[in-house]
Amino acid sequence: MPLTTVTGGSKDATRQLLQPVIPGLTMPVGHIWYYLLSLAICATIHELGHALAASFSRVPLRQFGVFIMGIYPGAFVDLEATELEKRPVIEQLRIVCAGVWHNAVTAMCIYLLVYSGAMSKFFEAAGWQKIDGVAIVEIQKTSPLFGRVPELSIIWQIDDIRLDENGKRGGSAVARWTRALTATRRNAETVEQGFCAVQAENVDDGLCCEMSPQYPMGESPDTEIFCFEPYHSSNATTGKAPVTRRKRSQLPLLTSEPQWPSMCFDLRTVLERTGSLRCHTSAECPGTLPVCVLPRSPYPESRAMRIYYTTPTGSQEMTIYVGSLDRLWLDIHVSSLVPPKYDWVPKNMPAWCDALGKYLLSFSIALCLLNALPAWYLDGDHALKLLLVSGAESNKAEKKDGERVMGGQAERVHAVVTMVTTALLAWCIGGSVLLLVL
């Protein structure tokens, strides 16, 4: 089984609940078309919801259209304000909330289409073949795996995690692939176990562990050896989740002064020792002078990962990726389907549809939740105003020139709620972007 080693280190962004979608930073640049198309579709559906609800209530529609601001698309609807004011409050609420409702229904339909397997069944009926594992349908040219791992290779194992039907984990192969590369907690089957080595095999030449941004694999001229750090879990016999002596996320960007005793081993020899030779302590390793080690990552949030795959010609191979797992997940597009053997059929069409569906789902949910907030100029602001007007009318509030108005107390409530909500929303968005930059 041939082995190649590639490196793709990068500094990971801080994980946070609200993650801005920025091409080139939090999503691949190649996904910009999914991003723009999904945003245009979801915005159009939102505004179309307002237009349909207004038509149902016989409120004249003055204008309806789409626009592009810079590169970002949008949509708008302009209703006859005087006619809208004449309708009962319940009808106005229905028109105001129709956009949010249509985005919610769209999200529900797309979720059922993508995650129920209906899309996969459609492509299988059209001639695509379901595989045992995940097939690489596209590799970004910026990835260190580009040109090394052939497209349409079938990945069936990552480290000790099986992606095929022999895998113990639930979910589809694509879901297991995503979970293995994007899970916030390190997987107990892989990272939280070390590799058995023999101290006599240490071939430290004084340069192997001299890692830096310029030399992420070390400065040693021998490219077959790699720097390792001792691994020990004090909870190995207690049944608790094992922990290392020091959290890897706390390791600084490696400099010329090593934080761990220098040990250099042949990367292929150590990492191919899997199964019973994975360890939590050195005592679990067989042989004389054993030691339990982990490959030392060139960046705080990156590590070495074994990728087992079958090439389109049928040969089984393994490559070792050293770097950010999030970056690997963004750079490689996989699918559980391979196309019919026709040159004119786009091999990544299922992946395109799947990616577009997931972006549509994300934007539909985002527009639904965002517009429901009672912040300035959003649908929630208009809905709150209508509810307060309804409450004022129930208290026999007067009208000015036939137009519904809020009472003094209702106006103060509306001003406070919208101002606070707008400030919190701006704080969340600004804080998320600032955390991303820092």
N, C-alpha and C positions, 0 to 999 in steps of 0.2 A: 504493500500500500504506500504509494509515494506521499511524501510530506513536503509542503512548502510553508513558509512563514511570511506573513505580511503584517505591516504595522499601520495603524490608522488612528493615532492618538489625537485627542482634542480635549479642550477644557469644557466640561459639561456645564450647562446652565443650571442655576439653582431650581430645584423642583418646587413648584408652587401650585396652589389650587387653581388660580386664574392664570392661564398661560396664553400670552398674546400670540397670535398666529402671524409670524413675520417670515416671509420667504427668505431662505438662506440662513436663518437662525433657528427657528423652531419648526420649520418644515423644509423639505427639499425644494431647491429652486425649480426643479422639474415639475413640481406640483402646482405651479402658479396658475396653470390653465384650469386645473380642477378648482382651485380657489376662486378665480374670477367667474368661471361659469356657474359654480354652485351659488356664489353670492348673488349673481344676476338672477338666477332662477328663483331662489328663495325670496329675494326682494320683490320680484314680479308677482309671485304667488301671494305674498303679504298684501300688496296693494290691490291685486285682483280680488282678494277677499273683501276689502272695503268697497270696491266697485260693485261686486255682485250683491252684497248686502244692501247697498244704497239703491240698486236697481230693483231689488225685491220690495223695498219700501217706497219706490217711485220717487226717489230723490234724484234730480237731474245730474248727470255727470258732465262737467265742463271740459275737463282735460284728463287724459291718461297717457302715460308714456314712460320711457326709460331714458337714462342719461349716463354719461361717463364723466366722472370727476377725476382728472388725472388718468389713472389706469383702473380706478375702482368703479364698477358699474352700480347703478341704483335705479329705482323706479319711483313714480309719484302718481297721485290721484288728486284731482281737484273737484270737489262737489259744490253744488249750489248752496251756499251757507244759509241764505234766507229760507229756502225750502227745508233744509235740515233742521233749522230751529223750530219749525212748525210741527215737527213730528213729536210724538210722545217720548218721554225720557227713555223708556224701555227700548224703543226702536232706535234711538240715537246710540244707546249703549251697544245694541247689537251691531250697528254699523262700525262703531269705534273699535269694538273687540273682535270684529270679523277677521282682521289681519292676523292677530295672535292665534285665533282658532284655526285658521287655515294652515299656519305654520305648524301647529301642534298635530293636526291631522296628517300633514305631509310627513312629519317626523315619524309618526306611528306607522304609516304605510311603508316608508322606506325601511324602517327597522324590521318589519315583518318580511319584506322582500329580500333584504340582505342577510338577515340572521336566521331566517326560517329554512334556508336551503333552496328556496324557490329559484333564485338566480342560478345557482349551481345546477339544478335539475334542467333548467332551460338550456344551458350550454352543453350539458351532457346529451340532451336530445338533439342538439345541433351538430354533434360529432366530436366534441371535446372529450378527453379521457380523464377520468379521476385517477389520481395516483396515490401511492402509499408514502406520504411525506409531503414536502413542498418543493415545487419546481422554481428555479430562478428564471424569471421572465425578463428581468431588466436589471442591469448593474450600472450605477452612475459612474461616469468617466473619472470622477474625482476619487472614487473608492480604490484603495490599494488592492482589492480583489479583481478590479477590472483587468481583463486580459489574462488572468491567472486561472479563474474558475469559469468554465464555459457556461454560456446561457443554456437554459433547459436542463442543467444538471439538477438532480433530485437530492435535496438535503434530507437525510433520514435520522441524523443525530447531531445534537449540539452538546459538547462535553458528555455528561452522563444522562442527558435528557433525550429520550427517544421521541422522534416526531412521527414515526410511522405507527402502525396498528399495534406494535409491541410496546408502545409507550404506556406507562402506568397512569399518566395524568389524563384528566378528562378534557373534553373539548376537541375541536378540530385540530389538524396539524398546523394550520396557519395561526390559530389561537395559541397553541403551545409555542410556536416560533416567536410570536409577539410577546407572550408572557416571559419567555426566557431572556429576551433582550431588553425589555422595558420595565420589568418588575422593580419597584422601589426597594424592596427588601431582597437581599442577596439570597439566591436559591441554595437551600441546604444540601441539594444533591451535587452542587458544583463548587461554588466559591468557598463554602464553609467546610470543605474537606480539602486536605492537602494531598500532596503526591509523595510517595515513598522514594527516597534516594539513598545513596550510600556515600558517606563522607569521603571515602577513598576515591570516589569519582569526581571530587571537587577539582576543577582545573582553573581556578582563579588566576588570571594573569595580571591582576592589578588594574585592568582597564574595563573588564566586563561590566562592573557595577557603576562605572563612571557615566551615569545617565544624565541627560540634559535635553532641553527642547531641540538642540541641534543634533544630538545623538540619542534619540529615544530608545534605541536598542543597545546602548553602551558603546564605548569607544574601542572595544577589542576588535582587532582585524579578523578574528575567527568568528564568522557569522553563524556558526553552528551552536555556540554556547550562549547562555542567557543567564542573567542575574536572578538568584532566588533568595527568598527570605525564610527564616525558620517559622514554622507554624505550630501552634500549640493551643488546644482547647481545654480549659480547666473543667468544662462541663461534659467531656466526652463520655463519662460513665454515669452521668446523672439523668440522662434522657432529655436534658434541656437543649435548646438551640445552642450549638457551639459558637464560641466567640474567639477572636484572635487576641493576641497580646495587646494589640493596638488597632483601633479601627482604621481600615485602609483609607476611608474617606478623610481621615485626619492627617494623612501623610502629605507633606508639602510637595510641590513640584520638585522632582529630584535634582539635586545639585551634586557637585563633586564630592561632598562629604556624605558617605552612606549612613543611613539611620539604622541599618541592621548589619550583622556580621557578613562579610563578603563571602558568598558561595556561588560558584558558577558551574553549571552542569550542561550537558548536551540536552538541548530543549526537546528534541525528538525522543530521546531515550527516556526522559523522565515523564513526559506527558503521555506517552503511549502506554505507560504502566497504569492501567485503569482497573476497575472492578475491585478485587480484594486488596489491591495495593493502594487504594485511597485511604487516607488516615486523618485522625484528629490529633494524635500524639505520636512521637517517634517510637514509643513502645509498641505500637500497633504494626510497625513495619518489620518484615523478616530480614534475616541476614545479619552480618556483623557491622557494627558502627552505623546503624541506620539513622536517618534523619527525616522528619516530616517537613516538607517545604512547599512554598507557593511561588510561582513566578512573580517577580517584582515588577509592578506596572510603572511605565514611564510617566503616567499622569495619575492624579488622585482617584478619579472615577473611571479608570480603565483597567483592563486586565487581559490576560491571555485566554483565548477560547479555542477549543478544538472544534472543527467543523468537518463532519463526515458526509460525503456525498458520492453519488454515482453519476458519472459523466454520460452524455448522450450516446457514447459508444459502448457503454456497459461496464467500464472499469470502475472499481471502488477506490476512492482516494480520500486523503485527509489533508486539510490545511489548517494552520494555526494563525488566527487573527489576534493581533495585539493592539489594543486601543479602546476607544469608547464604544460600548455596546449600543447606546442610543444612536450613534453615528452609523453603526453597521445596519441597524434596523431601518434607518432612513435611506441608506445607499442601495440596499438590495430589495427589489420588489419580488415577492414570491406569490405563487398561486397553487392551489390544490388541483388545478386542471392543466393539461397540456393540449395543444391544438391538434387538429387532424394534420396529417402529413401532406399539406398542400402549401406551396410557397406563398400563395397569395393571401393566405389567412393570417391576420395579425396574431402573433403568438401571445401577446399580452392583453388581448381584448377583455377576457374575464377580469384581469387585474385592473384594467381601466374602469370597467363598470363598477367593480367593487370599491375602488378608491373614490370614484365620483359619488357613489351611493353614500359612503361614509362621510364625505364632505357635505353632501346635501343634508344628511342627518344632523351633523354638527351645527351647520348654519341655521337649519330650521329650529332646532332647540334654542340656539343662541338668540335668534330674532324673537322667538316666542317669549323667552324669559326677559330679554332686554326691554321689549316694548310693553311688557306688563308692568314695569316699574313706574311708579308715579313721579318720574323725573321730567324736567322741562322738555317740552316738544315731543314727548313720547306718548303712545296711546294710553298708557296708564295715567298720565296727567289729565287727559281729556275725560277718561272714565271716572276719575276721582271727582273732577269738577261736576260732572253730570250727577253723580251720587249725592254730592253736597247740595246741588240745585234741587234735586228731588226732595231731599230732607227739608230744605227751606220752603219749598212749595207746600209740603205737608203742614208746615207751620204758618201757612197763609202769608208768606212773604210777598211783598209787592213786586210788580213788574215795571220796568222802565221801557216805555214805548213798545209794549207787547213782548219784550225780550226777557227771557228768564234770567234772573240774577241771583247771586248768593247773598245771604245776609252777612252782616259784619263779622260775626263769629265764624261762619263758614269760610269766609275769605281768609281769615287769619289761619284757620286750620289748613286750608289749601296751600297757603304760602309757606307755612312751616314745614309741612310734609314734603312738598316738592323741593324746597330748598335743601332740606336735610338729605333727601334721597339723591338729589343731583350731586351734592358735595361728596357723599359716600361713594357714589358711582365713579366720580372723577378721581377720588383718592385710590380706589381699587385699581382702576386702569392705569393711572400714573405710577402707583407703587409697583404694579406688576412689570411695567416697562422698565422702571428704574432697577428692580431686582435683576431683570434679564440683562441689562447693560452692565451692572456691577458684577 
